[in-house]
Structures are given as C-alpha cells and as structure tokens.
C-alpha cells in the first residue's frame, strides 16, 4: 500500500474519530485533570483492530475505514448491553 493510501485512511479515520460515544480511553493513564485522557479511545482501538481484519489493498481505503468504525460502534453497543 502506498503512502498516499495510508494518508487517505488516516484522514478518514480522523474525520470519524470525533463521535461522542467513543468508549473512553483504550489505555487510560492517570492524569491530574481526570476529565482528560491521552492516547486513543476504545472506539479507535476497536476500529484499528477491525481494520486489520478487513483491509484489502485492492479496494478503497475510505470504504474500509468507514466499515471499521461501523464494527467498532457495534462492539461498543454490545459492550454496553452486556
């Protein structure tokens, strides 16, 4: 996969990452101000794992990025239901 394709995936991921229900931090670290966290959200972590499973360099990166977040959102809903 070329650098341009990676950049396209990351651009789409950045656009989608601003959703409100993000599951909180994937790897929380103690911070003095507990209203903030550093690093990726659980939603981003789930999407990254899903992207590894479904990505195919022969298809549009945007297609897979969107699908990865759909899977991540489904995982968060299932997590809330259990």
Buried (B, 14 or more C-beta within 10 A) or exposed (E): EEEEEEEBBEEBBEEBBEBEEBBEBBEEEEEEEEEEBEEBBBBBBBBBEBBEEEBEEEEEBBEBBBBBBEBBBEBBEEEEEE
